[in-house]
Amino acid sequence: MEIDIHNLHHAYLILGDKSDTEEFIGSLFSGLNITSVANPDVIYWKEDKFGIDESRDLKARAESKAFGEKKIFIIASTSITPEAQNALLKLFEEPAPNTHFFILAKRNQLLPTLLSRLVTIDLQSKNKISKEAKEFLGSDIPQRLRFIKSKIEDEDFILSDFLEELIESIRKKDHVAKEIKDIFNLSRFASDPAKNTRMILEHLALTLPNSIE
């Protein structure tokens, strides 16, 4: 899932290794046209432990008036205590306007009640899909059909994410406007429960030029 910087949710869980999450945060700041350096509206917690005292500090800062248009809070602590998570839960239930929280952690570190309030961005999964999309574009038809067979049997395969990565992979290429339009038109059906995933992928396998990546 991509973040819509024009319509930010109030709280996110970011899954990924250190380099992926740092790159993501950097890209986020660039997209929002804000700097994290000496910016009082950007608060970054990197301490090993995020406890109840830190959560109270965060709450106080979140309730204070912003200097700019948005306030960004990033929690990248190794451990977030249950008490702190419960405090965050209350904060997320009644978020302040234009205030956004990003938790960089593993899914199993968080309480289910807190997870239910977060939009999850899985960078590891995204990187995997991106690699698969590029391999699909660079392969011949028999290879593409073998890929399709494996994905039809994969319960974790998300067609909409794969089509999105196909578009992203060729967006900056020359002379592919027709291909982008074709994939985009197909992506409109990707969330339909009655969609035929095999038919959509086979259409792309047969119509997309080889070595378009």
N, C-alpha and C positions, 0 to 999 in steps of 0.2 A: 504493500500500500504506500502511495505517495502522500506527502503532506501538501495540502493546499494552503500556501502561505497567505492567500487572500481570505481564507476562512479557517483560521486556526482553531482547533479544539483546545480546551483549557488544560488538558493533561495527557501526556504521552508516556509510554514505556518504550525505550529504545533498546532493542536486542542486537548485540554484535560485539566484536572484539574492540580493543582500544583504538586501533587505527581506523576502523570503520566508523566508530561513533564520533571520533574527533573530526573525521572528514565530513560526516553528516552535520555536525553542529556548525562547522565552518561554512558549509554550503547553506545551511539555514540562515545564519547571520547575513551572508552575502545576499540571499534572496530577499530578506527583510530590510536590507540596506541599513543595517546597524552594526556597530562595532562592539566587541566585547572588552576592548582595552579601555580602562578608566571610565567605564560606563556604569553609573549608579543604578541603572535599570536592569543590569545583567548580574545576577547573583549565582555564583558557581560553588557548590560544596564538593570538595574532593577529599575531605578527611576520611580516615578509615571507618569511623562510626558516625552514623546519623541517628541521634537519639532524641529524646523528648525535648531537651533544651534547644537543640537545633531546629526542631519542628516549631517550637514556640517562637524562635527568632524568625523563622521563615514566615510564620503567620503574621507577625508584626510588620515585617517588611512588605508582605503582600497587601496588607491593608493600608499601607502608607501611599501617598499620592505619587504617581510616576512623574519623572522629569520629562519623558518623551511620550510617544504614542503607545508603547507596549512595555510590559515588564516581563522579563524572562528569568525563570528559576531553573537551574540545572543541578540535579542531585546525582553525583557520581561516586558516592561513598561505597566502600566495600561491604559494609553492613548497615542495614536499616532496621532498627529495633521494632518489635511489634507495637510498642507504645507510640513510637513516632509514626508508624503507618496508620494507626487509628486516628491520630491527630491530623494526619494528611487527608484521611478519608473525610473527616468533617469539613476540612478546608475545600476539598474538591467538590463536595456536595453543593456548596454555595460559592462558586468561583467569582472573584472580582472581575469586572469588565477589563478586557485587554491585558489580562494577566495569564501567563501560560507556564506550565510546568513540564519539565522533561526529566524522567528518571532513567538513568543508565544503569541497568541491573539485569540479573538473570530472572527469568519468570518465576522459578521456584523460590526466590528470595522474598517474594511478596505474598501477602495475605490475599485469599480469593476475593474478599470484600473490596480491597483496594484495586485489585486487577480489574474488577468489573467497572471501575470508574475511569480506566485508562484506555486510550487508543494505542494499540501495539504496532510498532514499526519494526519488522524483523529484517534487519540489514543482512544477516547471514543468508536467509532464504532469498532475499532480493538478489544478492550476488550470485547465488546458484542459478536462479532463473535467468539472470542476465547472461551468464555463461552459456546456458542451454540455448537461449535465443540466438546468440551469435553463432553457435555451432550449427544450429538449424539452418540459418541463412547461408552459411558457408558450405553446406553439404549438398550432395546430389539427391535425386528423387528417391532411389532405393534407401539411402541412409535416413532421409526424412521420414519415410514410411516406417522404418524400423523404430525410429524415435517415437512416432505417433503410437505404435502398438504398445510400447513400454509405458507411455503416459496414460493411455486409456485404462490401463490396469493399475495405475497409481492413484490411490484414494486422496493423496495429499496434493495432487496436481491441480492448480487453480488456473483455469483457462484465461480469465480476464487479466491476471498478472502477466501471464506469458505473452499475450497479445500486446499488452502495454510495453513490455520490454522489446518486442519485435519493432514496434514503432520507434522507441527510443534509440534502438541500435542503428536504424537507417535514417533517422531524422535529418542528420547533417550530410547525408550523401547526395550526390548530384543525380538528377534524372530519375528520381524514385517517387515523384508526387503521386502517380497513379497507384503505386504499391501501398503507400502510406494511407491513401484514401480507402483502398480496398480493405486493409487490415482494420482501419477505424470503423468502417461500416459493419464489419463482422463483430467487432468488439461490443457493439450495441446489443448484440444478442447473447453475449457471454454470461450475463447474470440471469438469463431466462432458465428456469428449472427444466423447461422442455427442450433446451438446446441440444443439438447433436454435435458433441465435441469432436468426434471422429470426422464428420463431414466437413466441419469448419477447418480443421487442421489439414485434412487431405486436399481441400481446395487450395490452401496456401502452399502446400508442398508441391502441387502441380503447376501453380501459376506464378509463384515468386521466382525470379531469375536465380540461377545458381551463382554462388560466390558474390552475393550482394552485400556481405558484411563489410 
